[in-house]
Every structure is written in structure tokens, then in C-alpha cells.
Amino acid sequence: MSPPIGVTAAKEDARPEDTLGVYVHFPYCLKKCPYCDFLSLPSERRDIPHAAYADAVIAELSQRTAGLESLPLRSVFFGGGTPSLWAAEELGRVLDAILARFPNRTSALEISAECNPSSFDERVARGLREAGINRVSLGVQALNPGRLQFLGRLHDPEEALQALAVARAAGFARVSADLIFGVAGESAEEAAHEAEAVADTGVTHLSAYALTIEPGTQFGELARRGRLPLLGEDQVAESFARVESSLEARGFTHYEVSNYAKAGAEARHNLGYWRGEPYLGLGAGAWGTIPVADRRLRYRNTPSAERYLQWPAAQSGLDLTAEGPFVAVVEPLAPDTLLSEGLMLGLRLAEGVDWQHAEARTGARMWNPSRERARAKWASRGALLEEGARLRIEKTHWLLADGIIADFM
Ligand code: SF4
């Protein structure tokens, strides 16, 4: 394990807290996966309102950015849903509008699109490249036909590997793949072999998530009725450890609990979330956290794609800092909430979190009796390390991260 990392990508840029990420949510997928709790609507490609959705996002962009233009743009992330289903010229039109709005950019602007192997071929890859995307993240999830079927995916292992090869051949220097481990019937050895096979395709980044069962999903419902086969916690932990050692042996750094990168290939957009930087969320159901006056404001757009498509082209009295027909949630963030969230996300990083910096950024006080107790408890077990003001979870305790972090909340 290298020293605290995740800093490579941002080193040459402005101070992290002064940069902005833009997230664009594209809410359509060919089919709903049974474990997924993201906002995604099953739709055939031909039925998606490609141009109308782009128009709505561009209208929102023009109305949301007042006061943000001076922030250097660090990253743009098209997530979903399945952005590789979006007509590339429409996605490109949105990207052009974002770039025109933010002429001030960091030196290594990352522009990512999430793609699914079932909707990613040479034509789509070329279209995304031409639109300005410089990083793709492919939802591989597994390389075993039975597990892919169990996860409700539309692709098979060959198509997943083919999509990764297409991404490389199309000239994307930065390619990421998502994998899910901890699925019933999968041994730790199999999980590690899948990670190795994906790593060997030349990807520069890999996200490996343990399968989580979310309420409100098809899997959540099956689990509630005791009808979903699940892997035991010990086996999941073994898979986590085996995946880690396989990827580290291949030159990947484990820089966040679920994320691995070759040197300099950390996901800059996600690092922004984990480091508590502001981000502008655009699109149906998108969340954003932006500075407004001297505070941070969190908001969520309407999760109804139908409603979102009616976003008015002209602002016409729309107050986006209050809940209304197009904005489902608005929440000014109190200093202590900001600091708690900074801890919650920062402690998932190998680099950890600098509490003095967090205090200065949020205006909240870090230490109170409850956090002092958490600090003493986990430090005495060797799980919490302190270097100056930097706190981090010792890597062999990462599987306990959620519990440790909960103690600090
Ligand atoms: S493809 Fe992704 S976003 Fe769409 S339903 Fe499946 S997991 Fe959810």
C-alpha cells in the first residue's frame, strides 16, 4: 500500500475546495436491474426523448449557475441510468453548454460517462469521444454467465470484455469498470479471478462493490420474504480481501473502500464527493450541493422524468433555492452536518480526512465528547490512525468502516 493517495490527480490543480464538479443524471435504462435503487426508467432507445431531455438539462444549467461561474470546473460526470443510451450528439450538446458556462477549468478536466456493455459499441464509443468524453466507466459487474443473469444484466461475459476492448480501441486513455462481488455462490477465489481478468484488459480504474440489498428494490423485496440467496459476511470479507490483494499485485492502489486505480487514474469526480467539494447536479432526480451566499445548499430535482422534461426554457420566476414543481428537496446544510458528512466520506479514503481543514472549511467544531470517545475506542484497537490532524482508518479495518464512521456521527 502506498502512502496516502488520491492526491495525484488534484496536485497540479487549484485548492480542492475551490473546484466544482458537475453531475448530469440520465434516467433511462434498457431494463431495471433487481438490485438497483438509482432513479432509472426502463425504456427502449428509440422511445427515449433524447433531444427534449437535453433541452431540459440545458435550461436547468442556464438557471442554476448564478454565482458558480467563477469556480474552476474540475469534472463533469454523466451518470444514470445508462448515459451510453443517450444520442451522443445530444449528450455532446449538454456538455458544450456546460463547458461554455464554465470557461475557468482545472488543468486536468475529467469528463466521464457511465456506459453499459449492452449499449456500448464502436459507434457509441466514437460518438462519445467526439462529444468530448475522456473517461468511460463500464458496468461489467461480473464475468460469469449465471451471476450476470442473477444480477439481471443484459450482457454476457464476452460482451463485457468486448466493451472494455472497444473502449481502449476507441482511444479512451482512462477506462474504469464496475464489479460486484459477494453474490451467493461466488467463492473469494472466483471474485479475485474476475477482478484480475478485468484488470488485465488494461483498465486504469476499477470499482469493486459488495452486493448490497436496498429496500424498495426487487432484491430487497425477495430478501424481506427470505427468498434471496445471500452470501455470509465472512465470505464477503474474504472476497474483499482477495480482490484487494489481486488488484494490488497488478499495480492498482486501493484508494477508497470500493475503488482501485493505477497511479494518477483516481476518479477525480468522485474524489470531489469524498473530499466534500461542491457539485452541481443536473437532470431528473439529480442531487447537488452548491454554495449559495455563505452557505452550502443541498437540493434534489424532481424524480419525475416526465415533470423534468417540462423544465421551462426561461426562468420565469422559478426559485430554485426553494422546493417547488421542479425541485423536490432543498436543504441548507448546517456547519456540523457538513463536517459530519465530510468525515463520513473522507474516512472511506486511504488518505483519510484532515479535521483541522474540515473545521476551517465548515466553521464547525470537530471534537465533542462523543467523537472523543469514538477516537479513543478505535485508536486503542489500532483501527484509527492519526498523523497530525489527519485521521484515517487503518486499511485492514476498512470492512468495519461503516461502524467506525457511525461512531463519529
Ligand atoms: S443499468 Fe445501472 S442504473 Fe440501470 S437499472 Fe441496472 S444498475 Fe440501475
Residues whose N, C-alpha, C, O or C-beta is under 5 A from the ligand:
A	BS01	SF4	C29 K31 K32 C33 C36 F38 S40 G80 G81
